[in-house]
């Protein structure tokens, strides 16, 4: 695919433009991999091996495809997506006429954006997909969430908030393809439920999604709560300034969700009251702990300062201080230990701040 070429469907003629791989590096015959648009739900592109889905772009969010955080307008490339009564298509344009670029589906099953390097006289890979395990379609199954940033000892799959592995043994064996199920069935319908935010997300497959570009994110939350089938929501579009608009709601399993280290979008997952309280309680608990610890630290600092202030005259001028005490004493008999009628200058009462230690768990 070259700049200004279109991939997608002409709705008037039903012409479908898509990319296919070669059979091999030396055989330009039609290979088994292809990049095609899927018009079910909100349009997005899928990479196929035969009829099997391997990877998807995610829906268009006004700036880029949700599943390609690297795809942002820059000094070299600009991208466009058209969805109207005549066509659904994507294309790109090169700003610098001296730069040559093309996009291909390789015989090994990857999509590559190539740029010609004149000095080295070769094509270099500017961008490619899929890159890691989390890029592959539904790697963590329905309602699963994939995070490739975890260290090597951790499983990259985990369940979305409010869900748990459907087959725990498979997940223990690092196979998340069976996906996740609700922890408690029937508790997310008009029962004081709410939402937990998943940041930097690749939005789920839009097969079961509904779109409304006329309302904002707050109204989107309200609409989702009205429908017991709504599993989550997000903004439909974002601007280059980060302003969100429109509404997407999902009404079935959340498929092919992942987290990026940067980019992506905020996705709000519907959870029951129990899960919501856990999140709020955890946040409150740590705030309360911090305040208690800070209060204790300040109290100990005051105690230390008060003790230092009371001891200082005796440490600096012990003989004079003792002499003054002896002269002012009405009795020549020295006070005995524990005699409260003759308090020592170092036993001045100091108010110690109280803390509810039972609150620290």
C-alpha positions as a printed NumPy array, in Angstrom:
array([[  0.   ,   0.   ,   0.   ],
       [  1.406,   3.394,  -1.037],
       [  0.546,   6.877,   0.312],
       [ -2.918,   8.179,  -0.693],
       [ -4.101,   4.66 ,  -1.528],
       [ -7.211,   3.52 ,   0.322],
       [ -8.002,   0.379,   2.268],
       [-11.638,  -0.337,   3.009],
       [-15.073,  -0.706,   1.458],
       [-16.895,   1.394,  -1.143],
       [-20.476,   1.218,   0.139],
       [-21.929,   2.147,  -3.233],
       [-20.262,  -0.626,  -5.223],
       [-19.342,  -2.998,  -2.343],
       [-15.746,  -3.004,  -3.611],
       [-13.48 ,  -4.172,  -0.779],
       [ -9.852,  -3.094,  -0.922],
       [ -7.493,  -5.125,   1.292],
       [ -3.879,  -6.27 ,   1.505],
       [ -2.597,  -9.835,   1.162],
       [  0.842, -11.309,   1.71 ],
       [  2.992, -13.066,  -0.844],
       [  3.255, -16.835,  -0.654],
       [  6.945, -16.46 ,   0.096],
       [  9.703, -13.895,  -0.257],
       [ 10.31 , -15.083,  -3.819],
       [  6.75 , -15.998,  -4.819],
       [  4.306, -13.09 ,  -5.366],
       [  1.302, -15.414,  -5.403],
       [ -1.526, -14.786,  -2.917],
       [ -0.382, -15.815,   0.56 ],
       [ -2.371, -16.887,   3.627],
       [ -2.253, -13.536,   5.501],
       [ -4.508, -10.543,   4.807],
       [ -5.456,  -7.164,   6.308],
       [ -9.189,  -6.429,   5.927],
       [-11.759,  -4.085,   7.401],
       [-14.504,  -5.493,   9.636],
       [-17.781,  -3.562,   9.429],
       [-19.47 ,  -5.409,  12.303],
       [-19.797,  -3.015,  15.22 ],
       [-17.593,   0.04 ,  14.779],
       [-15.282,  -0.422,  11.743],
       [-11.74 ,  -1.628,  12.459],
       [ -9.099,  -3.603,  10.594],
       [ -8.12 ,  -7.192,  11.292],
       [ -5.049,  -9.186,  10.329],
       [ -6.113, -12.7  ,   9.333],
       [ -4.375, -15.986,   8.748],
       [ -6.9  , -17.598,   6.473],
       [-10.138, -17.003,   8.42 ],
       [ -8.472, -16.829,  11.844],
       [ -8.131, -13.404,  13.457],
       [ -4.552, -12.661,  14.54 ],
       [ -4.55 ,  -8.951,  15.39 ],
       [ -6.77 ,  -5.897,  15.155],
       [ -6.247,  -2.16 ,  15.023],
       [ -8.921,  -1.286,  17.567],
       [-11.539,   1.367,  16.692],
       [-10.6  ,   4.766,  15.284],
       [-10.671,   7.406,  18.046],
       [-10.343,  10.557,  15.974],
       [ -6.545,  10.661,  16.166],
       [ -5.383,   7.072,  15.644],
       [ -6.469,   3.457,  15.924],
       [ -6.981,   2.561,  19.589],
       [ -4.641,  -0.434,  19.333],
       [ -1.716,   1.437,  17.753],
       [ -0.411,   4.026,  20.258],
       [  2.606,   4.724,  18.005],
       [  0.255,   5.875,  15.266],
       [  0.131,   9.616,  15.871],
       [  0.403,  12.478,  13.38 ],
       [  4.026,  13.505,  12.945],
       [  6.315,  15.371,  10.6  ],
       [  6.559,  12.368,   8.253],
       [  3.109,  10.757,   8.17 ],
       [ -0.508,  11.799,   8.582],
       [ -3.406,   9.339,   8.788],
       [ -7.075,   9.658,   7.951],
       [-10.189,   7.562,   8.427],
       [-13.441,   8.097,   6.524],
       [-16.78 ,   6.595,   7.566],
       [-19.783,   7.957,   5.683],
       [-22.612,   6.769,   3.454],
       [-20.254,   6.329,   0.504],
       [-17.238,   4.572,   1.984],
       [-15.335,   3.284,   5.003],
       [-11.602,   3.594,   4.414],
       [ -8.221,   4.558,   5.757],
       [ -5.306,   6.206,   3.997],
       [ -2.136,   8.123,   4.794],
       [ -0.098,  10.923,   3.306],
       [  3.648,  11.679,   3.324],
       [  4.476,  15.348,   3.969],
       [  8.018,  15.161,   2.596],
       [  8.103,  14.248,  -1.085],
       [ 11.684,  13.016,  -0.736],
       [ 10.566,  10.191,   1.596],
       [  9.315,   6.926,   0.12 ],
       [  7.057,   4.706,   2.209],
       [  4.909,   1.605,   1.776],
       [  2.874,  -0.711,   3.974],
       [  2.88 ,  -4.475,   3.41 ],
       [  1.617,  -7.697,   4.928],
       [  4.683,  -9.936,   5.07 ],
       [  4.748, -13.641,   4.246],
       [  5.542, -14.294,   7.918],
       [  2.29 , -12.684,   9.091],
       [  3.224,  -9.171,  10.192],
       [  2.104,  -5.745,   9.017],
       [  5.072,  -3.483,   8.299],
       [  5.375,   0.197,   7.524],
       [  8.627,   0.528,   5.557],
       [ 10.597,   3.672,   4.724],
       [ 13.385,   3.838,   2.16 ],
       [ 16.779,   4.772,   3.602],
       [ 18.643,   6.413,   0.73 ],
       [ 22.083,   6.395,   2.369],
       [ 21.928,   2.667,   3.109],
       [ 19.935,   1.848,  -0.02 ],
       [ 17.476,  -0.366,   1.826],
       [ 13.98 ,  -0.459,   3.344],
       [ 13.859,   0.006,   7.115],
       [ 10.928,  -0.992,   9.354],
       [  9.284,   2.169,  10.695],
       [  6.478,   0.304,  12.48 ],
       [  5.178,  -3.266,  12.651],
       [  2.476,  -5.416,  14.298],
       [  1.92 ,  -7.708,  16.049],
       [  4.9  ,  -7.073,  18.339],
       [  4.335,  -9.1  ,  21.518],
       [  1.993, -11.714,  22.967],
       [ -0.535,  -9.096,  24.047],
       [ -0.937,  -7.942,  20.447],
       [ -2.395, -11.272,  19.374],
       [ -6.174, -11.322,  19.225],
       [ -7.884, -12.447,  22.462],
       [ -4.625, -13.712,  23.981],
       [ -6.185, -13.501,  27.465],
       [ -9.685, -14.556,  26.439],
       [-13.041, -12.905,  27.094],
       [-12.955, -10.255,  29.865],
       [ -9.203, -10.736,  30.244],
       [ -6.615,  -7.963,  30.182],
       [ -3.088,  -8.354,  28.83 ],
       [ -0.081,  -6.368,  30.078],
       [  3.259,  -7.102,  28.423],
       [  5.152,  -4.764,  30.789],
       [  5.174,  -7.343,  33.624],
       [  8.49 ,  -9.   ,  34.461],
       [  9.404, -12.452,  33.203],
       [  8.242, -14.237,  36.366],
       [  4.672, -12.891,  36.061],
       [  1.838, -13.989,  33.783],
       [  0.921, -11.23 ,  31.339],
       [ -2.801, -12.08 ,  31.574],
       [ -5.095, -10.962,  34.342],
       [ -8.835, -10.432,  34.605],
       [-10.552,  -7.102,  34.232],
       [-11.904,  -5.582,  37.506],
       [-14.819,  -7.589,  38.891],
       [-13.825, -10.762,  37.018],
       [-11.893, -13.923,  37.9  ],
       [-10.355, -16.726,  35.776],
       [-12.943, -19.07 ,  34.324],
       [-10.511, -22.013,  34.527],
       [ -8.027, -21.285,  37.315],
       [ -5.854, -24.311,  36.503],
       [ -5.312, -23.123,  32.926],
       [ -4.273, -19.699,  34.165],
       [ -1.857, -21.328,  36.604],
       [ -0.319, -23.007,  33.54 ],
       [ -0.126, -19.579,  31.834],
       [ -2.942, -20.218,  29.377],
       [ -5.46 , -17.391,  29.62 ],
       [ -7.414, -18.219,  26.456],
       [-10.414, -19.475,  28.469],
       [-10.938, -15.94 ,  29.718],
       [-12.687, -14.656,  32.832],
       [-16.129, -14.7  ,  34.425],
       [-17.95 , -12.41 ,  36.85 ],
       [-16.975, -13.005,  40.479],
       [-20.586, -12.654,  41.599],
       [-23.413, -13.12 ,  39.123],
       [-26.465, -10.868,  39.136],
       [-24.992,  -8.139,  41.35 ],
       [-24.259,  -5.534,  38.653],
       [-27.856,  -4.638,  37.733],
       [-29.396,  -1.673,  39.573],
       [-27.67 ,  -2.754,  42.781],
       [-25.392,   0.164,  43.765],
       [-22.804,  -0.881,  41.207],
       [-20.261,   1.472,  39.643],
       [-17.163,   1.578,  37.457],
       [-13.418,   1.069,  37.811],
       [-11.102,   2.767,  35.35 ],
       [ -8.503,   0.855,  33.333],
       [ -5.964,   3.358,  31.994],
       [ -3.971,   3.247,  28.736],
       [ -6.215,   0.518,  27.333],
       [ -6.715,  -0.87 ,  23.861],
       [-10.497,  -0.705,  23.632],
       [-12.279,  -4.078,  23.352],
       [-13.599,  -5.476,  20.081],
       [-16.664,  -3.467,  19.128],
       [-18.815,  -6.429,  18.002],
       [-21.271,  -5.772,  20.873],
       [-20.701,  -2.023,  21.151],
       [-23.128,   0.861,  20.708],
       [-22.006,   4.358,  19.712],
       [-23.407,   7.798,  20.437],
       [-21.308,  10.758,  19.301],
       [-23.734,  13.378,  20.658],
       [-23.119,  12.874,  24.397],
       [-20.111,  13.228,  26.693],
       [-18.396,  10.854,  29.084],
       [-20.579,  11.667,  32.122],
       [-23.774,  11.045,  30.17 ],
       [-22.153,   7.894,  28.805],
       [-21.762,   6.558,  32.355],
       [-25.425,   7.294,  33.067],
       [-26.552,   5.513,  29.905],
       [-24.438,   2.483,  30.732],
       [-25.902,   2.247,  34.242],
       [-29.427,   2.291,  32.808],
       [-28.775,  -0.898,  30.841],
       [-28.052,  -4.074,  32.814],
       [-26.328,  -5.551,  29.736],
       [-23.746,  -2.738,  29.612],
       [-20.354,  -4.062,  30.745],
       [-18.287,  -0.904,  30.292],
       [-17.911,   2.379,  28.461],
       [-15.362,   4.798,  27.023],
       [-15.186,   7.995,  25.014],
       [-15.679,   7.55 ,  21.277],
       [-13.148,  10.159,  20.222],
       [-10.214,  12.129,  21.566],
       [ -8.606,  15.242,  20.13 ],
       [ -4.919,  16.073,  19.844],
       [ -5.394,  18.187,  22.976],
       [ -6.727,  15.185,  24.886],
       [-10.362,  16.378,  24.929],
       [-12.776,  13.433,  24.985],
       [-16.172,  13.304,  23.295],
       [-18.82 ,  10.8  ,  22.27 ],
       [-19.743,   7.529,  23.927],
       [-19.061,   3.826,  23.354],
       [-20.791,   1.19 ,  25.475],
       [-20.163,  -2.569,  25.392],
       [-23.065,  -4.998,  25.874],
       [-21.374,  -8.379,  25.948],
       [-18.015,  -9.989,  26.673],
       [-15.06 ,  -7.607,  26.519],
       [-12.729,  -9.161,  23.956],
       [ -9.072,  -8.448,  23.209],
       [ -8.323,  -5.8  ,  25.83 ],
       [ -4.766,  -4.912,  26.71 ],
       [ -2.805,  -2.185,  28.489],
       [ -0.022,  -0.101,  26.969],
       [  2.879,   1.558,  28.769],
       [  1.792,   4.794,  27.071],
       [ -1.056,   5.851,  24.812],
       [ -4.315,   3.944,  24.744],
       [ -7.562,   5.218,  26.283],
       [ -9.442,   5.148,  29.569],
       [-11.864,   2.223,  29.756],
       [-14.472,   2.056,  32.54 ],
       [-15.483,  -1.452,  33.656],
       [-18.795,  -2.091,  35.418],
       [-18.36 ,  -3.741,  38.831],
       [-20.676,  -4.65 ,  41.694],
       [-20.909,  -2.789,  45.013],
       [-18.536,  -5.232,  46.747],
       [-15.752,  -4.652,  44.209],
       [-16.379,  -0.918,  44.251],
       [-16.103,  -0.771,  48.052],
       [-12.801,  -2.654,  47.913],
       [-11.336,  -0.039,  45.609],
       [-12.671,   2.895,  47.611],
       [-11.692,   1.23 ,  50.904],
       [ -8.165,   0.603,  49.717],
       [ -7.767,   4.237,  48.707],
       [ -9.255,   5.487,  51.992],
       [ -7.238,   3.05 ,  54.076],
       [ -3.923,   4.238,  52.718],
       [ -4.925,   7.891,  53.081],
       [ -5.898,   7.254,  56.695],
       [ -2.646,   5.402,  57.359],
       [ -0.626,   8.27 ,  55.938],
       [ -2.421,  10.833,  58.118],
       [ -1.905,   8.743,  61.263],
       [  1.784,   8.161,  60.529],
       [  2.269,  11.857,  59.743],
       [  0.558,  12.818,  63.033],
       [  2.744,  10.428,  65.045],
       [  5.886,  11.753,  63.361],
       [  4.949,  15.361,  64.177],
       [  4.099,  14.415,  67.77 ],
       [  7.422,  12.66 ,  68.301],
       [  9.214,  15.658,  66.85 ],
       [  7.446,  17.964,  69.337],
       [  8.239,  15.629,  72.245],
       [ 11.896,  15.565,  71.289],
       [ 12.024,  19.358,  71.03 ],
       [ 10.286,  19.868,  74.4  ],
       [ 12.638,  17.458,  76.178],
       [ 15.629,  19.175,  74.628],
       [ 14.358,  22.61 ,  75.727],
       [ 13.86 ,  21.409,  79.34 ],
       [ 17.249,  19.696,  79.592],
       [ 19.317,  22.386,  77.922],
       [ 19.978,  24.663,  80.997],
       [ 21.207,  21.72 ,  83.059],
       [ 23.397,  20.384,  80.345],
       [ 25.017,  23.716,  79.678],
       [ 25.252,  25.111,  83.277],
       [ 24.874,  22.208,  85.694],
       [ 26.559,  23.807,  88.74 ],
       [ 24.673,  27.114,  88.586],
       [ 21.344,  25.387,  88.084],
       [ 21.877,  23.058,  90.99 ],
       [ 23.035,  25.974,  93.158],
       [ 19.819,  27.888,  92.433],
       [ 17.749,  24.849,  93.28 ],
       [ 19.522,  24.371,  96.625],
       [ 19.073,  28.019,  97.603],
       [ 15.397,  28.08 ,  96.753],
       [ 14.608,  24.84 ,  98.588],
       [ 12.876,  25.452, 102.019],
       [ 14.238,  22.191, 103.378],
       [ 17.802,  20.996, 103.593],
       [ 16.618,  17.431, 103.282],
       [ 17.026,  16.33 ,  99.67 ],
       [ 13.865,  14.984,  98.023],
       [ 13.581,  11.259,  97.898],
       [ 12.998,   9.361,  94.685],
       [  9.364,   9.479,  93.723],
       [  8.583,  12.477,  95.994],
       [  6.08 ,  14.437,  93.849],
       [  6.193,  17.411,  96.205],
       [  9.682,  18.164,  94.857],
       [  9.504,  17.738,  91.12 ],
       [ 12.683,  17.578,  89.152],
       [ 13.104,  20.235,  86.457],
       [ 13.393,  17.386,  83.957],
       [ 10.015,  15.887,  84.846],
       [  7.861,  18.709,  83.447],
       [  4.638,  17.248,  82.065],
       [  4.48 ,  17.127,  78.28 ],
       [  1.272,  16.562,  76.355],
       [  1.757,  13.531,  74.096],
       [ -0.459,  13.393,  70.999],
       [ -2.794,  10.428,  71.019],
       [ -3.184,   8.114,  68.013],
       [ -5.692,   5.38 ,  67.429],
       [ -3.259,   2.541,  66.853],
       [ -6.107,   0.105,  66.222],
       [ -6.774,   2.001,  62.996],
       [ -3.38 ,   0.972,  61.594],
       [ -3.803,  -2.394,  59.913]])
